[in-house]
Amino acid sequence: MGKQNIVLLLDTSGSMSNEARTMKKTMMTVVSKMQEGDTVSLITYSSEDHTIFQGLTINKHSIETIIE
């Protein structure tokens, strides 16, 4: 399989506040299955969208950034 480019879009509106733990766990599961060289972007939305990171290449250092 070729390199993956994953975009995580998370609903951070008030109605999802009870789901924060589940969202974080799901995000970590997806990222943990990615291979070195894959890319990932994280965008959150509520009343506006915010790009947290875009096109972050997976390596041992980027995993630490994502966890933070």
Biopython code that builds the backbone (N, CA, C, O; Angstrom):
import numpy as np
from Bio.PDB.StructureBuilder import StructureBuilder

atoms = [
    (1, "MET", "N", (0.853, -1.184, 0.000)),
    (1, "MET", "CA", (0.000, 0.000, 0.000)),
    (1, "MET", "C", (0.894, 1.241, 0.000)),
    (1, "MET", "O", (1.930, 1.275, 0.664)),
    (2, "GLY", "N", (0.470, 2.270, -0.765)),
    (2, "GLY", "CA", (1.219, 3.514, -0.851)),
    (2, "GLY", "C", (1.059, 4.359, 0.405)),
    (2, "GLY", "O", (0.366, 3.981, 1.349)),
    (3, "LYS", "N", (1.707, 5.490, 0.390)),
    (3, "LYS", "CA", (1.614, 6.419, 1.519)),
    (3, "LYS", "C", (0.194, 6.951, 1.641)),
    (3, "LYS", "O", (-0.505, 7.152, 0.648)),
    (4, "GLN", "N", (-0.211, 7.171, 2.885)),
    (4, "GLN", "CA", (-1.558, 7.668, 3.160)),
    (4, "GLN", "C", (-1.519, 9.156, 3.481)),
    (4, "GLN", "O", (-0.532, 9.654, 4.022)),
    (5, "ASN", "N", (-2.588, 9.858, 3.149)),
    (5, "ASN", "CA", (-2.780, 11.248, 3.518)),
    (5, "ASN", "C", (-4.129, 11.314, 4.221)),
    (5, "ASN", "O", (-5.173, 11.308, 3.568)),
    (6, "ILE", "N", (-4.113, 11.377, 5.540)),
    (6, "ILE", "CA", (-5.323, 11.322, 6.360)),
    (6, "ILE", "C", (-5.677, 12.727, 6.860)),
    (6, "ILE", "O", (-4.811, 13.465, 7.329)),
    (7, "VAL", "N", (-6.957, 13.083, 6.752)),
    (7, "VAL", "CA", (-7.453, 14.339, 7.309)),
    (7, "VAL", "C", (-8.452, 13.986, 8.404)),
    (7, "VAL", "O", (-9.461, 13.328, 8.152)),
    (8, "LEU", "N", (-8.157, 14.431, 9.618)),
    (8, "LEU", "CA", (-9.053, 14.216, 10.753)),
    (8, "LEU", "C", (-9.854, 15.498, 10.962)),
    (8, "LEU", "O", (-9.280, 16.564, 11.182)),
    (9, "LEU", "N", (-11.160, 15.393, 10.895)),
    (9, "LEU", "CA", (-12.054, 16.531, 11.080)),
    (9, "LEU", "C", (-12.864, 16.273, 12.342)),
    (9, "LEU", "O", (-13.682, 15.355, 12.392)),
    (10, "LEU", "N", (-12.627, 17.095, 13.362)),
    (10, "LEU", "CA", (-13.267, 16.871, 14.655)),
    (10, "LEU", "C", (-14.269, 17.964, 14.979)),
    (10, "LEU", "O", (-13.960, 19.152, 14.897)),
    (11, "ASP", "N", (-15.471, 17.551, 15.346)),
    (11, "ASP", "CA", (-16.522, 18.460, 15.786)),
    (11, "ASP", "C", (-16.246, 18.811, 17.242)),
    (11, "ASP", "O", (-16.324, 17.953, 18.121)),
    (12, "THR", "N", (-15.923, 20.076, 17.491)),
    (12, "THR", "CA", (-15.616, 20.512, 18.854)),
    (12, "THR", "C", (-16.713, 21.416, 19.419)),
    (12, "THR", "O", (-16.485, 22.152, 20.379)),
    (13, "SER", "N", (-17.887, 21.356, 18.827)),
    (13, "SER", "CA", (-18.994, 22.173, 19.304)),
    (13, "SER", "C", (-19.448, 21.703, 20.687)),
    (13, "SER", "O", (-19.105, 20.606, 21.127)),
    (14, "GLY", "N", (-20.200, 22.527, 21.342)),
    (14, "GLY", "CA", (-20.665, 22.220, 22.687)),
    (14, "GLY", "C", (-21.406, 20.908, 22.803)),
    (14, "GLY", "O", (-21.320, 20.237, 23.831)),
    (15, "SER", "N", (-22.134, 20.530, 21.763)),
    (15, "SER", "CA", (-22.896, 19.287, 21.823)),
    (15, "SER", "C", (-21.995, 18.054, 21.844)),
    (15, "SER", "O", (-22.451, 16.958, 22.172)),
    (16, "MET", "N", (-20.727, 18.224, 21.497)),
    (16, "MET", "CA", (-19.786, 17.096, 21.472)),
    (16, "MET", "C", (-18.876, 17.059, 22.700)),
    (16, "MET", "O", (-17.996, 16.204, 22.785)),
    (17, "SER", "N", (-19.074, 17.969, 23.647)),
    (17, "SER", "CA", (-18.170, 18.063, 24.793)),
    (17, "SER", "C", (-18.087, 16.765, 25.598)),
    (17, "SER", "O", (-17.042, 16.464, 26.175)),
    (18, "ASN", "N", (-19.163, 16.004, 25.643)),
    (18, "ASN", "CA", (-19.146, 14.731, 26.369)),
    (18, "ASN", "C", (-18.386, 13.649, 25.617)),
    (18, "ASN", "O", (-18.082, 12.600, 26.185)),
    (19, "GLU", "N", (-18.077, 13.889, 24.353)),
    (19, "GLU", "CA", (-17.412, 12.902, 23.506)),
    (19, "GLU", "C", (-15.916, 13.166, 23.340)),
    (19, "GLU", "O", (-15.256, 12.478, 22.562)),
    (20, "ALA", "N", (-15.373, 14.144, 24.054)),
    (20, "ALA", "CA", (-13.965, 14.529, 23.874)),
    (20, "ALA", "C", (-13.014, 13.354, 24.097)),
    (20, "ALA", "O", (-12.079, 13.162, 23.319)),
    (21, "ARG", "N", (-13.237, 12.586, 25.123)),
    (21, "ARG", "CA", (-12.364, 11.446, 25.414)),
    (21, "ARG", "C", (-12.421, 10.417, 24.289)),
    (21, "ARG", "O", (-11.390, 9.883, 23.880)),
    (22, "THR", "N", (-13.620, 10.141, 23.791)),
    (22, "THR", "CA", (-13.784, 9.185, 22.698)),
    (22, "THR", "C", (-13.106, 9.692, 21.429)),
    (22, "THR", "O", (-12.448, 8.924, 20.727)),
    (23, "MET", "N", (-13.266, 10.991, 21.130)),
    (23, "MET", "CA", (-12.630, 11.562, 19.942)),
    (23, "MET", "C", (-11.113, 11.451, 20.025)),
    (23, "MET", "O", (-10.462, 11.086, 19.046)),
    (24, "LYS", "N", (-10.546, 11.764, 21.193)),
    (24, "LYS", "CA", (-9.091, 11.697, 21.359)),
    (24, "LYS", "C", (-8.604, 10.253, 21.201)),
    (24, "LYS", "O", (-7.593, 10.003, 20.543)),
    (25, "LYS", "N", (-9.313, 9.323, 21.794)),
    (25, "LYS", "CA", (-8.929, 7.913, 21.690)),
    (25, "LYS", "C", (-8.992, 7.437, 20.241)),
    (25, "LYS", "O", (-8.096, 6.730, 19.781)),
    (26, "THR", "N", (-10.033, 7.817, 19.530)),
    (26, "THR", "CA", (-10.179, 7.439, 18.130)),
    (26, "THR", "C", (-9.059, 8.036, 17.293)),
    (26, "THR", "O", (-8.481, 7.353, 16.448)),
    (27, "MET", "N", (-8.748, 9.315, 17.524)),
    (27, "MET", "CA", (-7.678, 9.973, 16.789)),
    (27, "MET", "C", (-6.343, 9.268, 17.031)),
    (27, "MET", "O", (-5.577, 9.053, 16.091)),
    (28, "MET", "N", (-6.067, 8.913, 18.262)),
    (28, "MET", "CA", (-4.812, 8.241, 18.590)),
    (28, "MET", "C", (-4.750, 6.852, 17.938)),
    (28, "MET", "O", (-3.682, 6.410, 17.515)),
    (29, "THR", "N", (-5.885, 6.174, 17.860)),
    (29, "THR", "CA", (-5.922, 4.859, 17.204)),
    (29, "THR", "C", (-5.573, 4.998, 15.729)),
    (29, "THR", "O", (-4.772, 4.227, 15.200)),
    (30, "VAL", "N", (-6.171, 5.974, 15.069)),
    (30, "VAL", "CA", (-5.894, 6.192, 13.641)),
    (30, "VAL", "C", (-4.421, 6.517, 13.436)),
    (30, "VAL", "O", (-3.770, 5.920, 12.578)),
    (31, "VAL", "N", (-3.889, 7.455, 14.211)),
    (31, "VAL", "CA", (-2.499, 7.882, 14.054)),
    (31, "VAL", "C", (-1.535, 6.738, 14.360)),
    (31, "VAL", "O", (-0.505, 6.607, 13.699)),
    (32, "SER", "N", (-1.854, 5.915, 15.347)),
    (32, "SER", "CA", (-0.949, 4.817, 15.716)),
    (32, "SER", "C", (-0.827, 3.778, 14.607)),
    (32, "SER", "O", (0.146, 3.025, 14.579)),
    (33, "LYS", "N", (-1.786, 3.723, 13.703)),
    (33, "LYS", "CA", (-1.748, 2.766, 12.601)),
    (33, "LYS", "C", (-1.072, 3.323, 11.351)),
    (33, "LYS", "O", (-0.886, 2.610, 10.365)),
    (34, "MET", "N", (-0.709, 4.590, 11.402)),
    (34, "MET", "CA", (-0.053, 5.202, 10.256)),
    (34, "MET", "C", (1.422, 4.815, 10.230)),
    (34, "MET", "O", (2.018, 4.508, 11.262)),
    (35, "GLN", "N", (1.989, 4.834, 9.045)),
    (35, "GLN", "CA", (3.387, 4.455, 8.842)),
    (35, "GLN", "C", (4.242, 5.706, 8.643)),
    (35, "GLN", "O", (3.741, 6.764, 8.261)),
    (36, "GLU", "N", (5.530, 5.565, 8.906)),
    (36, "GLU", "CA", (6.451, 6.667, 8.675)),
    (36, "GLU", "C", (6.341, 7.102, 7.218)),
    (36, "GLU", "O", (6.347, 6.274, 6.307)),
    (37, "GLY", "N", (6.241, 8.406, 7.013)),
    (37, "GLY", "CA", (6.102, 8.962, 5.672)),
    (37, "GLY", "C", (4.671, 9.299, 5.304)),
    (37, "GLY", "O", (4.446, 10.075, 4.375)),
    (38, "ASP", "N", (3.682, 8.730, 6.014)),
    (38, "ASP", "CA", (2.285, 9.110, 5.809)),
    (38, "ASP", "C", (2.117, 10.552, 6.285)),
    (38, "ASP", "O", (2.945, 11.057, 7.043)),
    (39, "THR", "N", (1.062, 11.205, 5.847)),
    (39, "THR", "CA", (0.780, 12.563, 6.317)),
    (39, "THR", "C", (-0.600, 12.624, 6.959)),
    (39, "THR", "O", (-1.509, 11.871, 6.609)),
    (40, "VAL", "N", (-0.723, 13.543, 7.909)),
    (40, "VAL", "CA", (-1.981, 13.708, 8.625)),
    (40, "VAL", "C", (-2.236, 15.200, 8.841)),
    (40, "VAL", "O", (-1.310, 15.977, 9.074)),
    (41, "SER", "N", (-3.502, 15.577, 8.760)),
    (41, "SER", "CA", (-3.933, 16.941, 9.048)),
    (41, "SER", "C", (-5.041, 16.862, 10.084)),
    (41, "SER", "O", (-5.817, 15.906, 10.102)),
    (42, "LEU", "N", (-5.112, 17.867, 10.945)),
    (42, "LEU", "CA", (-6.160, 17.931, 11.971)),
    (42, "LEU", "C", (-6.879, 19.265, 11.855)),
    (42, "LEU", "O", (-6.281, 20.335, 11.969)),
    (43, "ILE", "N", (-8.183, 19.165, 11.627)),
    (43, "ILE", "CA", (-9.022, 20.346, 11.527)),
    (43, "ILE", "C", (-10.161, 20.178, 12.522)),
    (43, "ILE", "O", (-10.799, 19.127, 12.576)),
    (44, "THR", "N", (-10.413, 21.218, 13.307)),
    (44, "THR", "CA", (-11.534, 21.194, 14.234)),
    (44, "THR", "C", (-12.569, 22.204, 13.751)),
    (44, "THR", "O", (-12.243, 23.185, 13.083)),
    (45, "TYR", "N", (-13.820, 21.939, 14.106)),
    (45, "TYR", "CA", (-14.855, 22.908, 13.770)),
    (45, "TYR", "C", (-15.903, 22.961, 14.861)),
    (45, "TYR", "O", (-16.216, 21.973, 15.525)),
    (46, "SER", "N", (-16.416, 24.138, 15.007)),
    (46, "SER", "CA", (-17.543, 24.420, 15.885)),
    (46, "SER", "C", (-18.343, 25.471, 15.121)),
    (46, "SER", "O", (-19.021, 25.142, 14.147)),
    (47, "SER", "N", (-18.274, 26.716, 15.546)),
    (47, "SER", "CA", (-18.889, 27.772, 14.743)),
    (47, "SER", "C", (-17.943, 28.202, 13.620)),
    (47, "SER", "O", (-18.372, 28.802, 12.634)),
    (48, "GLU", "N", (-16.661, 27.893, 13.775)),
    (48, "GLU", "CA", (-15.639, 28.146, 12.760)),
    (48, "GLU", "C", (-14.734, 26.930, 12.664)),
    (48, "GLU", "O", (-14.703, 26.092, 13.565)),
    (49, "ASP", "N", (-14.001, 26.842, 11.568)),
    (49, "ASP", "CA", (-13.033, 25.752, 11.476)),
    (49, "ASP", "C", (-11.635, 26.289, 11.809)),
    (49, "ASP", "O", (-11.325, 27.454, 11.560)),
    (50, "HIS", "N", (-10.810, 25.419, 12.372)),
    (50, "HIS", "CA", (-9.428, 25.767, 12.738)),
    (50, "HIS", "C", (-8.519, 24.636, 12.285)),
    (50, "HIS", "O", (-8.762, 23.471, 12.598)),
    (51, "THR", "N", (-7.480, 24.980, 11.553)),
    (51, "THR", "CA", (-6.496, 23.989, 11.155)),
    (51, "THR", "C", (-5.446, 23.926, 12.258)),
    (51, "THR", "O", (-4.721, 24.895, 12.484)),
    (52, "ILE", "N", (-5.364, 22.787, 12.945)),
    (52, "ILE", "CA", (-4.407, 22.604, 14.030)),
    (52, "ILE", "C", (-3.036, 22.279, 13.445)),
    (52, "ILE", "O", (-2.035, 22.880, 13.835)),
    (53, "PHE", "N", (-2.988, 21.344, 12.524)),
    (53, "PHE", "CA", (-1.792, 21.101, 11.723)),
    (53, "PHE", "C", (-2.223, 20.535, 10.390)),
    (53, "PHE", "O", (-3.265, 19.891, 10.270)),
    (54, "GLN", "N", (-1.395, 20.791, 9.389)),
    (54, "GLN", "CA", (-1.750, 20.392, 8.030)),
    (54, "GLN", "C", (-0.554, 19.709, 7.375)),
    (54, "GLN", "O", (0.554, 20.244, 7.369)),
    (55, "GLY", "N", (-0.790, 18.534, 6.831)),
    (55, "GLY", "CA", (0.248, 17.816, 6.100)),
    (55, "GLY", "C", (1.451, 17.436, 6.950)),
    (55, "GLY", "O", (2.585, 17.460, 6.472)),
    (56, "LEU", "N", (1.207, 17.086, 8.207)),
    (56, "LEU", "CA", (2.292, 16.689, 9.105)),
    (56, "LEU", "C", (2.751, 15.286, 8.716)),
    (56, "LEU", "O", (1.958, 14.344, 8.717)),
    (57, "THR", "N", (4.028, 15.153, 8.388)),
    (57, "THR", "CA", (4.567, 13.857, 7.992)),
    (57, "THR", "C", (4.839, 13.019, 9.237)),
    (57, "THR", "O", (5.456, 13.488, 10.193)),
    (58, "ILE", "N", (4.377, 11.787, 9.211)),
    (58, "ILE", "CA", (4.517, 10.902, 10.365)),
    (58, "ILE", "C", (5.967, 10.424, 10.509)),
    (58, "ILE", "O", (6.564, 9.881, 9.580)),
    (59, "ASN", "N", (6.499, 10.648, 11.701)),
    (59, "ASN", "CA", (7.779, 10.100, 12.145)),
    (59, "ASN", "C", (7.727, 10.094, 13.666)),
    (59, "ASN", "O", (6.727, 10.521, 14.244)),
    (60, "LYS", "N", (8.761, 9.629, 14.317)),
    (60, "LYS", "CA", (8.689, 9.506, 15.778)),
    (60, "LYS", "C", (8.486, 10.855, 16.467)),
    (60, "LYS", "O", (7.871, 10.909, 17.532)),
    (61, "HIS", "N", (8.986, 11.936, 15.887)),
    (61, "HIS", "CA", (8.821, 13.256, 16.496)),
    (61, "HIS", "C", (7.430, 13.825, 16.270)),
    (61, "HIS", "O", (6.885, 14.500, 17.144)),
    (62, "SER", "N", (6.857, 13.562, 15.119)),
    (62, "SER", "CA", (5.527, 14.099, 14.836)),
    (62, "SER", "C", (4.460, 13.424, 15.702)),
    (62, "SER", "O", (3.458, 14.050, 16.047)),
    (63, "ILE", "N", (4.667, 12.162, 16.052)),
    (63, "ILE", "CA", (3.724, 11.474, 16.937)),
    (63, "ILE", "C", (3.644, 12.217, 18.276)),
    (63, "ILE", "O", (2.557, 12.367, 18.833)),
    (64, "GLU", "N", (4.771, 12.676, 18.792)),
    (64, "GLU", "CA", (4.800, 13.432, 20.045)),
    (64, "GLU", "C", (4.013, 14.731, 19.887)),
    (64, "GLU", "O", (3.277, 15.124, 20.792)),
    (65, "THR", "N", (4.164, 15.397, 18.746)),
    (65, "THR", "CA", (3.432, 16.647, 18.488)),
    (65, "THR", "C", (1.928, 16.393, 18.486)),
    (65, "THR", "O", (1.161, 17.169, 19.056)),
    (66, "ILE", "N", (1.518, 15.325, 17.854)),
    (66, "ILE", "CA", (0.090, 14.992, 17.766)),
    (66, "ILE", "C", (-0.473, 14.697, 19.155)),
    (66, "ILE", "O", (-1.573, 15.140, 19.485)),
    (67, "ILE", "N", (0.264, 13.965, 19.956)),
    (67, "ILE", "CA", (-0.200, 13.632, 21.304)),
    (67, "ILE", "C", (-0.383, 14.886, 22.145)),
    (67, "ILE", "O", (-1.334, 14.972, 22.922)),
    (68, "GLU", "N", (0.503, 15.852, 22.005)),
    (68, "GLU", "CA", (0.384, 17.113, 22.747)),
    (68, "GLU", "C", (-0.848, 17.843, 22.298)),
    (68, "GLU", "O", (-1.138, 18.930, 22.796)),
]
sb = StructureBuilder()
sb.init_structure("model")
sb.init_model(0)
sb.init_chain("A")
sb.init_seg("    ")
for serial, (resi, resn, name, xyz) in enumerate(atoms, 1):
    if name == "N":
        sb.init_residue(resn, " ", resi, " ")
    sb.init_atom(name, np.array(xyz, "f"), 0.0, 1.0, " ", f" {name:<3s}", serial, name[0])
structure = sb.get_structure()
